[in-house]
Amino acid sequence: MSRPADDASHGMLLDEELGAAVRRTGASGGAVYLLTRQEPVLALVTLCGPLLEFALPWRRLPLDTPAPITDAVRENSLVWIGRQEALARRYPRLAAAFPHELSVAAVPLTGARRRWGALLLIWLDEHPPELTRRERTTITASARRLTRALDDAAQLPVIPEQPRIAPLDRPQAAQPSLAAIDFAERLPGALALDLEGHITFVTARAADLLGRSPDQLLGTLPWQSLPWLDDPIYEDHYRTAVATREPVSYSVLRPPDQWLAMQLHPDASGISALITPVGAGQTPPATPSRSLPASGIAGVGRLYQLIHLAAALTETVGVQDVVDLIADQVLPAFGAQGMVLNTLDAGRLKIIGYRDYDPRRIEMLDGLHLESDLTPVGHVLASGTPAFFCAPEEMARDYPQAPAISGKQAWAFLPLITSGQPVGCCVLSYRHPHTFTADERATLTSLAALIAQALDRARLYDAKHSLAHSLQQALLPHIMPVIPGLTAAARYLPASHGMDVGGDFYDLIRLDDSTAVAVIGDVEGHSVTAAALMGQVRTAVHSHATTGVPPEEVLARTSRVLADFESDLFVSCLYVHINLARGRARLASAGHLPPVLRHPQGHTEVPGIPPGLLMGIDPTTTYESTEISMPPGTLLALFTDGLVEKPGTDITDNIDNLATRLLHAPNPDVDALADSLIRHATQAVSRDDDIALLLIATDPADGDHDHADTPSGQEYGKVGDGRLP
């Protein structure tokens, strides 16, 4: 464990490097995110510059969250968003939380030993849509300096519970002359704010109009030091002026009856404000509507964050998505640390997700009867009314054992009700006493309704997905047949969480002791219908294969059967008839990806096979076949597109890469090789398609050696590069 002094000095170094990066690049502000050790999550460590509070709700970002900072880490490259319009196109939910014009750069912090995280830089002023070469160099150099600081640290960095605020320390502007100060003092009311919103200068007249002394105002945020300015609309006026560099004017009521006209004039260093009283004979403008207070984060940031949370909840798919979103985004937004998500199951409380709790406590609470007095959950669900406890003493009055069991100091119990029926209960908890304001309670109550709808949809999806996945698993072969002289390994992996089940299938059919058929295919779409059709296609292929007809005829007959089903889905298929006695194989394809062949001599190739038409399109379609050599020691890899298809890459190049991996893989352990190929394909955070893989290896002849142990270019001649013809 690192010493506190070491942690503090290391944190100060990161803060200094971040401030230097913001100054060198000319950005308005920035932040450093580091990967946590336990899970693929980016945690906000330090930040500086204006709009700080907008970043606070995003203290934790799972790597699969669509955002510039996560994309930079996943892709290990700089991500640049030059316009708000581009941000809205690529990251619509994020754009809703940042409504002003801005530019964003995110660059990974990749060190000598590990990938640490990423540097985020934001420009609020007008910036050209593209970075100049010099700007790119400066940004990447700043990232290297931060990376070097992380690499050189004696201990791994500690993720703070609350992100640090790094000083920006921009060059100070020249001090105003006495004449300028005297002129400002004679204005009706003048004050200045820096880019973070702090009051840096105020005249005596302005202080008098605001109802405070200059000492009470200097260094404060006006929407925090002046209660009548705590409505987010006023802070939003300031943020708009900073972001757009355009003057902003508005009026505000200072209780009880004094209207003040505000004129904000922005520049590169902050805001100059002119305050004038509205005359008694003038008609005051309508008072802006009240909104959320700045509790934990600034009010405007809370409003935009709620928009983001609402949009994010509508996009959750499974129950785990809902759990992760609450833990990673709702908790930071409301300053909570712990969370328990319950559902109802036969009159008992089933815990489906939690954060920041001892698993032993969760085990004690899981399965409690709805009427248990160990927790307020039962009462909350029965009444449909949220319960808020600001301190352990409050909860102990009604539930004496609950505080000790929970181990927390404040709680919000939110009933999840949809269509008048309770779905479950979401509990947010705090490590320290917490006062829930009226607006905060109202906000959490509204958010609970959105969580309830998302959870209800997610449970239905998970049930449907489980049924479809079980159907698909039941239709796939569980045991490969024993065929003398042939070794096989098969793997199937469904798409990443959030996708429906697909129609990938494979089969290995023994015809006799020296002949076999290997089949792989993919039914279009992801649904129960696709999974069911996959079973029908596999049965049809199996049936035709056993009649002894050639591969091209098997595909033609199966296509006609598929046409009789009158399905709207099409099917790709690769059919391989293997004759071990002759050491030959005949292949036919119905629009499927070609296999990769590794010869006994060690080189690889992608056989040229006429692709053919997808099955189910035209019942009169005929197919062609190709014969290849498969002597002892040959390896043939059949796969679906999920193994080699990645967004933004060429599938031909990816098949070439697969051939290269087969080229260098030792033999003859096809099971280990299959596992290795699947691991490589699943390194990405998310996948949009299923993966099916079937490896077929003919047993090597006596005296054959592992090609990996023999230098290429000597015994075996030139090693092929596996490129497509």
Secondary structure, 3 states (H helix, E strand, C coil): CCCHHHHHHHHHHHHHHHHHHHHHHCCCEEEEEEECCCCCEEEEEEEECCCHHHHHHHCEEECCCCCHHHHHHHHCCCEEECCHHHHHHHCHHHHHHCCCCCEEEEEEEECCCCEEEEEEEEECCCCCCCCCHHHHHHHHHHHHHHHHHHHHCCCCCCCCCCCEECCCCCCCCCCCCHHHHHHHHCCCCEEEEECCCCEEEECHHHHHHHCCCHHHHCCCCHHHHCHHHCCHHHHHHHHHHHHHCCCEEEEEEECCCEEEEEEEEEECCEEEEEEEECCCCCCCCCCCCCCCCCCCCCHHHHHHHHHHHHHHHHHCCCHHHHHHHHHHHHHHHCCCCEEEEEEEECCEEEEEEEECCCHHHHHHHCCCECCCCCCCHHHHHHHCCCEEECCHHHHHHHCCCHHHHHCCCEEEEEEEEECCEEEEEEEEEECCCCCCCHHHHHHHHHHHHHHHHHHHHHHHHHHHHHHHHHHHHHHCCCCCCCECCEEEEEEEECCCCCCCCEEEEEEEEECCCCEEEEEEEEEEEECHHHHHHHHHHHHHHHHHHCCCCCHHHHHHHHHHHHHHCCCCCCEEEEEEEEECCCCEEEEEEEECCCCEEECCCCCEECCCCCCCCCECCCCCCCCCEEEEECCCCCEEEEECHHHCCCCCCCHHHHHHHHHHHHHHCCCCCHHHHHHHHHHHHCCCCCCCCCEEEEEEEECCCCCCCCHHHCCCCCCCCCCCCCCCC
